[in-house]
């Protein structure tokens, strides 16, 4: 059993790590991200250098696989949010005057978020950057606004 320093582990396993990452990833950028994330985590894992070669390899594979699973779950959650927030406001509103009337029933911050999302077409990430809010908060506020608007439209 050969023991290596942390910097040598990566050099020794590099080709195996990239081969494994390519087998589970969708594209080359994702491959690079998986390997880089595993390498960064390995730097803080002090016991890794004392493990035999096959256990080091298994550790890296597990870290990359878990990162990919986390990314896929996050992606699925974000896509679900985007579909739930579909609100064909432009189809429901005939003119800009009606649009202003519709948005006047919302608070100023909710009205601003709805306007930016559905009339300008910004993503929740872009809106969050403008308003200095997390994208998840923007999506939550958008959800509340859409819910209120749908209720109001049903009553009319």
Secondary structure, 3 states (H helix, E strand, C coil): CCCCCHHHHHHHHHHHHHHHHHHHCCCHHHHHHHHHHHHHHHHCCHHHHHCCHHHHHHHHHHHHHHHHHHHHHHHHHHHHHHHHCCCCHHHHCCCHHHHHHHHCCCCHHHHHHHHHHHHHCCCHHHHHHHHCCCHHHHHHHHHHHHHHHHHHHHHC
